[in-house]
């Protein structure tokens, strides 16, 4: 864990990577448990969707990120460096995203949540309530804690320019990691 600048990491602490991936795994696992109530075909489709979402992030963002080949908060920089060729860091900075671009990501949690809610109404089971609760907590408290306190706060790419940071903090004064 070395800092390139007093407020950004060159390589994230391993604990941050574990926490970030635990949240993601909780979302995928609880989502898979809820989707599995629809049948094996739906479960396979959901798992393929989740894998595609991860591929999409690696191929569309991580290849161009400052953490390419390094341990980012999510560990994806190292994975990406071993799988894909380096992209253009300038492309990452110039990229523009909108809420519409994030809909597929939101669907990964929203679809299982809707399925879980329907099953809670038509065939209540405590286990399903538990999976819904895990999904809600992981997507809200888990994601906001990881991104707000562990990841984005110390991200060198955020300091250089991040389209997600621009989207989520639109209308707020930009706090630079260089300040």
C-alpha positions in Angstrom: 0.0 0.0 0.0 1.9 2.9 -1.3 0.5 6.4 -1.8 1.5 8.3 -4.9 -0.1 11.4 -3.5 -1.1 12.0 0.1 -4.7 11.2 -0.8 -4.5 8.5 -3.5 -3.2 4.9 -3.5 -0.8 3.5 -6.0 -1.9 0.0 -4.9 -4.9 -0.4 -2.6 -4.6 -2.4 0.6 -5.6 -6.0 0.3 -8.4 -5.5 2.9 -10.1 -3.0 0.6 -10.1 -5.5 -2.3 -11.5 -8.2 0.0 -14.3 -5.9 1.3 -15.2 -4.7 -2.2 -15.3 -8.2 -3.6 -17.3 -9.5 -0.6 -20.0 -6.9 -1.3 -20.1 -7.9 -5.0 -20.2 -11.5 -4.2 -23.0 -10.9 -1.7 -25.0 -9.1 -4.4 -24.4 -11.9 -7.0 -25.0 -14.8 -4.6 -28.2 -13.4 -3.1 -29.4 -12.4 -6.6 -28.6 -15.9 -7.9 -30.4 -17.5 -4.9 -33.5 -15.4 -5.6 -33.4 -15.9 -9.4 -33.0 -19.7 -8.9 -36.6 -19.8 -7.6 -37.6 -19.3 -11.3 -35.7 -22.4 -12.4 -32.3 -23.5 -13.6 -32.5 -21.8 -17.0 -33.1 -18.4 -15.4 -30.3 -19.0 -12.9 -27.9 -19.8 -15.7 -29.1 -16.7 -17.6 -28.5 -14.5 -14.5 -25.0 -15.9 -13.9 -24.1 -15.4 -17.6 -25.5 -11.8 -17.3 -23.3 -11.2 -14.2 -20.2 -12.5 -16.0 -21.0 -10.3 -18.9 -21.3 -7.3 -16.6 -17.9 -8.0 -15.2 -16.4 -8.5 -18.7 -18.0 -5.2 -19.8 -16.3 -3.3 -17.0 -12.9 -4.9 -17.6 -13.0 -4.4 -21.3 -14.7 -1.0 -21.4 -13.1 0.7 -18.4 -10.3 -1.2 -16.7 -8.2 -1.4 -19.8 -8.0 2.4 -19.8 -7.7 3.0 -16.1 -4.7 4.3 -14.2 -4.8 1.1 -12.2 -4.4 -1.2 -15.2 -2.1 -4.0 -14.1 -2.2 -2.8 -10.5 -4.3 -3.6 -7.5 -7.2 -1.2 -7.6 -9.9 -1.2 -4.9 -11.7 -4.0 -6.6 -8.7 -6.0 -7.8 -9.8 -5.7 -11.4 -6.7 -3.8 -12.5 -4.6 -6.9 -11.9 -7.1 -9.2 -13.6 -7.4 -6.9 -16.6 -3.7 -6.6 -16.9 -3.4 -10.3 -17.2 -6.3 -10.7 -19.7 -6.5 -7.6 -22.0 -4.0 -5.3 -23.7 -3.6 -1.8 -22.3 -6.0 0.8 -23.6 -5.7 4.6 -23.5 -5.8 6.4 -20.1 -7.0 9.5 -22.0 -10.0 7.6 -23.2 -11.0 6.8 -19.7 -10.8 10.5 -18.7 -12.8 11.7 -21.8 -15.5 9.0 -21.5 -19.0 10.3 -20.7 -21.6 8.1 -19.0 -25.2 8.7 -18.1 -27.7 7.0 -15.8 -28.9 5.1 -18.8 -25.4 3.5 -19.2 -25.7 2.2 -15.6 -29.1 0.5 -16.1 -27.6 -2.9 -17.0 -25.5 -2.7 -13.7 -28.6 -1.8 -11.7 -30.5 -4.7 -13.3 -28.1 -7.1 -11.8 -29.6 -6.3 -8.4 -33.0 -4.9 -9.3 -34.3 -7.9 -11.2 -33.5 -10.4 -8.4 -35.0 -7.9 -5.9 -38.3 -7.8 -7.9 -38.3 -11.6 -8.2 -37.7 -11.9 -4.4 -40.4 -9.5 -3.6 -42.9 -11.3 -5.8 -42.0 -14.7 -4.2 -42.3 -13.1 -0.7 -45.9 -12.2 -1.5 -47.0 -15.5 -3.2 -44.9 -18.0 -1.2 -43.3 -16.4 1.9 -40.2 -18.1 3.2 -37.7 -16.8 5.7 -34.7 -17.7 3.6 -36.1 -15.6 0.7 -36.5 -12.7 3.1 -32.9 -13.2 4.1 -31.7 -13.1 0.5 -33.7 -10.0 -0.2 -32.3 -8.3 3.0 -28.7 -9.3 2.0 -29.3 -7.9 -1.5 -30.8 -4.6 -0.3 -28.0 -4.1 2.4 -25.2 -5.0 0.0 -26.4 -2.7 -2.8 -27.1 0.2 -0.5 -25.0 0.2 2.7 -22.3 -2.2 1.3 -21.7 -0.3 -2.0 -21.9 3.1 -0.4 -19.4 2.1 2.3 -16.9 0.5 -0.2 -17.1 3.3 -2.7 -17.5 6.2 -0.3 -15.0 5.2 2.4 -12.6 2.7 0.9 -12.4 3.1 -2.9 -13.3 6.3 -4.6 -12.0 8.5 -1.8 -8.4 7.3 -2.4 -8.6 6.6 -6.1 -5.8 8.1 -8.3 -8.1 7.7 -11.4 -10.7 9.9 -9.7 -8.0 12.5 -9.2 -7.1 12.3 -12.9 -10.7 12.2 -14.1 -13.5 9.7 -13.7 -16.8 9.7 -15.6 -18.6 8.0 -12.7 -17.4 10.6 -10.3 -18.6 13.3 -12.6 -22.0 11.6 -12.9 -22.6 10.9 -9.2 -21.3 14.3 -8.1 -23.0 16.4 -10.8 -23.8 19.9 -9.4 -21.5 19.5 -6.4 -18.1 21.2 -6.2 -15.4 18.8 -7.3 -13.1 17.8 -4.5 -9.7 17.1 -6.0 -7.4 14.5 -4.4 -4.6 17.0 -5.3 -5.9 19.6 -2.9 
